[in-house]
Amino acid sequence: MEIDPRTRSRSRLTFIALFALAVVVAGGVWTWLRSMESERPAGQELAIYGRVPDAVLVERTGKKISFNELRGQIWVADFIFTRCAGTCQVMSSQMSGLQKSLKKAGNVRLVSITVDPEYDTPERLTTYADRWQADGDRWIFLTGGQEQIQRIAVDAFKLPMMEGTDPNEPIIHSTRFVLVDDEGNIRGYYDGLDKEATQRLVSDVGVLMREKG
């Protein structure tokens, strides 16, 4: 059956409008995050940007882990996926550097959450984690349901996530690292592609540790 050209045109315009809206929303979130990164010199008191609600995800070992289990620990979260050929590699390299920098920082955890859970099985996450020499006691990799991950990224962490059109980046997601305190409060956002930002993150972990004496 032949599709009415007017129907095809309306569908095309609808797609373009929705895509433009997604770009605007993502751009607005990006601008908001950039402003938060630049408005406070390193070492000053950290603001609270929200609270991470509890969620139960699956670690690469197959064990179920809830965010509430991380209470009492400072942690750094990011969103990646193993078949990402671009930004995720840089982010995981930076996270690996954080693992070394924070080795003597006490009870600090690193949490990488896949945005591609249908592909990123615990086995694939294990292979990926081994590539970056992730210490299982300090750096964990989590997966879950697709809708659940979407809610966690967008609603809990206030970070954009959507389907992409580039074969090398089929999923558009934030490159921010998120600093969470031992009570589950979000205390900072940092550009996961920028070394200076991750150095500031290390400094801010020290700020949180001093808050608790």
N, C-alpha and C positions, 0 to 999 in steps of 0.2 A: 504494500500500500504506500503510495507517494505521500510524503509529508508536506503539508501546506507551507509554502515559503514564509508566510507571515508567522506561523507557529515556530518555524526554525529560527527566524529572526528574533522573536521574543525570547526564546530559550537562550539564544546567544547573548542577548542583552542582559538577561537575568544572570547568566554565568559571569559576565564581565563585571556587573554591579557587585555581585557577591565577592568576587576575587578582589575588586578594588576596596571593598569594605574590610576584607581580611587584612589587606596590606596597610590600610589606615590604622586599624586596631593594633596590629603588630608594631607599626611605627610609633604609635602613641605610647605603647608599653615600653618600647625601646627608649624613647625620649625620657620617660618617667624614671626608668632604671638608671640611665646615664646621669640624670640630675641627682639621684640619690648617691651615686658614686662620687660625684664631684663636690657635693655641698659640705662634706665633713672631712677635715684633715685627719690623717691617720693618728690613732692614739686617743682621740677624744671619745667621750661617752657614746655608745651605740644606741640608736633609736630602735624601737620595736615596730616592725612593718606588718605584723600579723602573727597568727599562731597556726602551726601545722596540725590539722586534725588527725586523729588516729586512722590508720589504714593498714590492712594486712596484705603483704606482698610475699613473693617467693624468692628466696635467695638462690644463688647459683648452685648451692649445695643441695637444693630441694627443700630446705627447711623454711617454714613460714616465719616471717618476722613482721612484727607490728611496729609502727613508729613510736608507740608508747614504750616499747622495750628500749628505745634510745634515750628515754628521759634519764636525767642524771649525767648525760654525756653531751659535750659540744660536738656538733657534726656539720659536715660540709656536703651539700647535695649538688648533683648535676644530672642532666638528662642527655643521654647518648644512645646510639644504636650501633651494633657491631659491623654492619655492612656499609656504614657511612664512610665515604671515601675522602671526605674533606675535613670539616671542622671538628668532628668527634675525635679524630686522631690527635689533633692539637690539644683539645681539652683533656684527653686522657693522658697525654704527655705531661701537661701541666699538673694534673691530679697526681700523677706518679711523683712529680717533683714535690708536691705538697706532702705526700706520704713520707718522703725523706726529711723534709723540713720540720714536720710535726712529730717525728719519731720520738722525741723526748718531751713532747708537750703534754704528756699525761693521757687522760681518758678522752681522746679526740678521735672521732670516726669519720670516714669518708664513705659516701653513699652515692653510687651511680645507678640511675633508674633508666631502663630502656624504654624508648618511645616506639619500639617496633617489636612488641611482645609476641606476635604471631610467628615471627622468624627467630627471635632471640630466645631460644630455649635455654634452660639452665646449663646444658652442655656447651652451647655456643658462647654463653656468657663466661663459662669457665675457661674456654680456650682464649677468649678475648682478655680476661683478667690475667691469665698466665703470661700473655704477651707483654703486659705492663708490669709483671712481677708484683702483682697485688698481694699484700699480706692479708689473708682471710680474716684475721683477728682485728684488723684496722680498716680495711677497705672492702666493702660489700657491694654486690651487684644484684639488683632486684628486678623482677618482672611480675606481670600480673595480667589482668584483662585489658583489652584495648580501651574500652570506655572508662575503666577505672584509672588507667594511666593518664588519660586525657583530663579527667576531673582533678587528679592530683596536680598535674602540671599547671592547668589553667586556674582552677578554683583555690587550691591550697597554696601553691607557690607563686601564683599571679604571673606565670610565664606563658608566652604564646606557643602554640603547637598546632600544626595543620599539615595537610598533604602538600607535597611539592611537585613540581613539573620537571625538575632536573634529575636525570637518571642517577647521577652521583649523590644527589641529596633528595631522595624521594619523600622525606619527611622534614618539614621545616620546624625547627625547635630552637629554643633559646640556647645561647652559648654562655649563659651566666652561671657562676657558682653561687650557691645560696648558703649563708652562714646561719646556723640554727643553734640557739643556746640550750642549756641543759633542762630547760622547762618547756621546750618545744616552740619557742618564739623565734621568728625570723628577725635577724639582727643586721643583715647586710647582703647586698648583691654585688658581684664582682665579674668583670669581663674575663671569662675563662680562656680567652685567646691572648691575653695581655700579661706579660710577666710582671710588670709593675703592679697591676691589679692583684695578682696572686700574692705578691710580696706584702701588699697592704692587708690582704686577707690573713696572712700569717700573723701580722702585727695585731690585727683585731681579735684573733683567737686569744692572744695574750691579754687583751683588754677584758675579754669575757672571763678569763681565768682569774684576773685580779679582782673582778667584781665579786667573785665568790671567796676571795681571800686565799 
